[in-house]
């Protein structure tokens, strides 16, 4: 079978080809609010799961179900737990697609803080490399230099792909003149209730795959009339 070109889905329907040749799994498991709820999250008082559930079991259940792409982040405050769950699962590193993101405090602090955070994440996840590392938010005045640090980590082999998150068209235009390596993805919120055709087409024109978070809007809106009609039509 011929290899897919950039942005195409693989023949088995499980991955998408990125601009650097990497095959990125189409569906991932988000680790936000598993075992820890960041104080500044959008609903800090709402736990991500029942209190009597061991968060490691949630990760291990996801892996047992077949998830191999785990979406992690410094901000989520739980990478050590995720690393333990991966170790206990017994799944080999080569099967996994591990992603993390550096938070605004380290982006603001600069190069040494970003590189130190990457080492912390690697240690926490019990791995020698990340499949992808992202700028979590385009911190004004700092995100361009931070991305250049990610380019450095890529060259050093600490990460295999680098990318951005929550970038608007304007944020990317600010970054673009300073790039050596085009981001592999831009992770933003996209779902039927927040559809962004201009943003999607812009990043596609730059060779950047848009990756969606809250793709199912965290389960909210499932009773929407249009969603219900489509579910009925496709028997889902």
PEFENSUL-V710674 format. One record per residue. N is the residue number from 0. RES is the residue in one letter. PSI is psi as a letter, one per 30 degrees, with the letter a starting at -180 (NA if undefined). OMEGA is omega as a letter, one per 40 degrees, with the letter a starting at -180 (* if undefined). Layout:
BEGIN
n->N res->RES psi->PSI omega->OMEGA
n->N res->RES psi->PSI omega->OMEGA
END
This chain:
BEGIN
n->0 res->X psi->k omega->i
n->1 res->X psi->k omega->i
n->2 res->X psi->k omega->i
n->3 res->X psi->l omega->i
n->4 res->X psi->l omega->a
n->5 res->X psi->k omega->i
n->6 res->X psi->f omega->a
n->7 res->X psi->l omega->i
n->8 res->X psi->k omega->i
n->9 res->X psi->l omega->a
n->10 res->X psi->e omega->a
n->11 res->X psi->f omega->i
n->12 res->X psi->g omega->a
n->13 res->X psi->f omega->a
n->14 res->X psi->l omega->i
n->15 res->X psi->k omega->a
n->16 res->X psi->k omega->i
n->17 res->X psi->l omega->a
n->18 res->X psi->f omega->i
n->19 res->X psi->g omega->i
n->20 res->X psi->f omega->i
n->21 res->X psi->k omega->i
n->22 res->X psi->j omega->a
n->23 res->X psi->k omega->i
n->24 res->X psi->k omega->a
n->25 res->X psi->e omega->a
n->26 res->X psi->k omega->i
n->27 res->X psi->l omega->i
n->28 res->X psi->j omega->i
n->29 res->X psi->k omega->a
n->30 res->X psi->g omega->i
n->31 res->X psi->k omega->i
n->32 res->X psi->g omega->i
n->33 res->X psi->j omega->i
n->34 res->X psi->f omega->a
n->35 res->X psi->k omega->i
n->36 res->X psi->j omega->i
n->37 res->X psi->k omega->a
n->38 res->X psi->e omega->a
n->39 res->X psi->g omega->i
n->40 res->X psi->l omega->a
n->41 res->X psi->f omega->i
n->42 res->X psi->i omega->a
n->43 res->X psi->f omega->a
n->44 res->X psi->f omega->a
n->45 res->X psi->j omega->i
n->46 res->X psi->l omega->a
n->47 res->X psi->f omega->a
n->48 res->X psi->l omega->a
n->49 res->X psi->k omega->a
n->50 res->X psi->f omega->a
n->51 res->X psi->g omega->i
n->52 res->X psi->k omega->i
n->53 res->X psi->k omega->a
n->54 res->X psi->e omega->i
n->55 res->X psi->e omega->i
n->56 res->X psi->e omega->i
n->57 res->X psi->e omega->i
n->58 res->X psi->e omega->a
n->59 res->X psi->e omega->i
n->60 res->X psi->e omega->i
n->61 res->X psi->e omega->i
n->62 res->X psi->e omega->i
n->63 res->X psi->e omega->i
n->64 res->X psi->f omega->i
n->65 res->X psi->f omega->i
n->66 res->X psi->k omega->i
n->67 res->X psi->f omega->i
n->68 res->X psi->j omega->i
n->69 res->X psi->k omega->a
n->70 res->X psi->j omega->a
n->71 res->X psi->l omega->i
n->72 res->X psi->k omega->i
n->73 res->X psi->e omega->a
n->74 res->X psi->f omega->a
n->75 res->X psi->f omega->i
n->76 res->X psi->g omega->a
n->77 res->X psi->g omega->a
n->78 res->X psi->e omega->i
n->79 res->X psi->e omega->i
n->80 res->X psi->e omega->i
n->81 res->X psi->e omega->i
n->82 res->X psi->e omega->i
n->83 res->X psi->e omega->i
n->84 res->X psi->e omega->i
n->85 res->X psi->e omega->a
n->86 res->X psi->e omega->a
n->87 res->X psi->f omega->a
n->88 res->X psi->f omega->a
n->89 res->X psi->g omega->i
n->90 res->X psi->k omega->a
n->91 res->X psi->k omega->a
n->92 res->X psi->e omega->a
n->93 res->X psi->f omega->i
n->94 res->X psi->f omega->a
n->95 res->X psi->l omega->i
n->96 res->X psi->j omega->a
n->97 res->X psi->k omega->a
n->98 res->X psi->k omega->i
n->99 res->X psi->l omega->a
n->100 res->X psi->k omega->i
n->101 res->X psi->k omega->a
n->102 res->X psi->l omega->a
n->103 res->X psi->e omega->a
n->104 res->X psi->e omega->i
n->105 res->X psi->e omega->i
n->106 res->X psi->e omega->i
n->107 res->X psi->e omega->a
n->108 res->X psi->f omega->i
n->109 res->X psi->a omega->a
n->110 res->X psi->e omega->a
n->111 res->X psi->e omega->a
n->112 res->X psi->e omega->i
n->113 res->X psi->e omega->i
n->114 res->X psi->e omega->i
n->115 res->X psi->e omega->i
n->116 res->X psi->e omega->i
n->117 res->X psi->e omega->i
n->118 res->X psi->e omega->i
n->119 res->X psi->e omega->i
n->120 res->X psi->e omega->i
n->121 res->X psi->e omega->i
n->122 res->X psi->e omega->a
n->123 res->X psi->e omega->a
n->124 res->X psi->f omega->i
n->125 res->X psi->h omega->a
n->126 res->X psi->l omega->i
n->127 res->X psi->f omega->a
n->128 res->X psi->l omega->i
n->129 res->X psi->k omega->i
n->130 res->X psi->f omega->i
n->131 res->X psi->k omega->i
n->132 res->X psi->k omega->a
n->133 res->X psi->l omega->i
n->134 res->X psi->j omega->a
n->135 res->X psi->e omega->i
n->136 res->X psi->k omega->i
n->137 res->X psi->i omega->a
n->138 res->X psi->j omega->a
n->139 res->X psi->k omega->i
n->140 res->X psi->f omega->a
n->141 res->X psi->f omega->a
n->142 res->X psi->f omega->a
n->143 res->X psi->e omega->i
n->144 res->X psi->e omega->i
n->145 res->X psi->e omega->i
n->146 res->X psi->e omega->i
n->147 res->X psi->f omega->i
n->148 res->X psi->e omega->i
n->149 res->X psi->e omega->i
n->150 res->X psi->e omega->i
n->151 res->X psi->e omega->i
n->152 res->X psi->e omega->i
n->153 res->X psi->e omega->a
n->154 res->X psi->e omega->a
n->155 res->X psi->f omega->i
n->156 res->X psi->g omega->i
n->157 res->X psi->f omega->i
n->158 res->X psi->l omega->a
n->159 res->X psi->f omega->i
n->160 res->X psi->l omega->i
n->161 res->X psi->l omega->a
n->162 res->X psi->a omega->a
n->163 res->X psi->l omega->i
n->164 res->X psi->k omega->i
n->165 res->X psi->g omega->i
n->166 res->X psi->k omega->i
n->167 res->X psi->l omega->i
n->168 res->X psi->e omega->a
n->169 res->X psi->e omega->i
n->170 res->X psi->e omega->a
n->171 res->X psi->e omega->i
n->172 res->X psi->f omega->i
n->173 res->X psi->e omega->a
n->174 res->X psi->e omega->a
n->175 res->X psi->e omega->a
n->176 res->X psi->f omega->a
n->177 res->X psi->g omega->a
n->178 res->X psi->k omega->i
n->179 res->X psi->e omega->a
n->180 res->X psi->k omega->i
n->181 res->X psi->k omega->i
n->182 res->X psi->k omega->a
n->183 res->X psi->e omega->i
n->184 res->X psi->l omega->i
n->185 res->X psi->j omega->a
n->186 res->X psi->j omega->a
n->187 res->X psi->l omega->i
n->188 res->X psi->k omega->i
n->189 res->X psi->k omega->i
n->190 res->X psi->l omega->a
n->191 res->X psi->f omega->a
n->192 res->X psi->f omega->i
n->193 res->X psi->i omega->a
n->194 res->X psi->k omega->a
n->195 res->X psi->i omega->a
n->196 res->X psi->e omega->i
n->197 res->X psi->e omega->i
n->198 res->X psi->e omega->i
n->199 res->X psi->e omega->a
n->200 res->X psi->e omega->i
n->201 res->X psi->e omega->a
n->202 res->X psi->e omega->i
n->203 res->X psi->e omega->i
n->204 res->X psi->f omega->i
n->205 res->X psi->g omega->a
n->206 res->X psi->g omega->a
n->207 res->X psi->k omega->i
n->208 res->X psi->k omega->i
n->209 res->X psi->k omega->i
n->210 res->X psi->k omega->a
n->211 res->X psi->k omega->i
n->212 res->X psi->l omega->a
n->213 res->X psi->h omega->a
n->214 res->X psi->e omega->i
n->215 res->X psi->g omega->i
n->216 res->X psi->h omega->i
n->217 res->X psi->h omega->i
n->218 res->X psi->f omega->i
n->219 res->X psi->k omega->i
n->220 res->X psi->g omega->i
n->221 res->X psi->f omega->i
n->222 res->X psi->g omega->i
n->223 res->X psi->k omega->a
n->224 res->X psi->e omega->a
n->225 res->X psi->e omega->i
n->226 res->X psi->e omega->i
n->227 res->X psi->e omega->a
n->228 res->X psi->e omega->i
n->229 res->X psi->e omega->i
n->230 res->X psi->e omega->i
n->231 res->X psi->e omega->a
n->232 res->X psi->e omega->a
n->233 res->X psi->g omega->i
n->234 res->X psi->h omega->a
n->235 res->X psi->NA omega->*
END
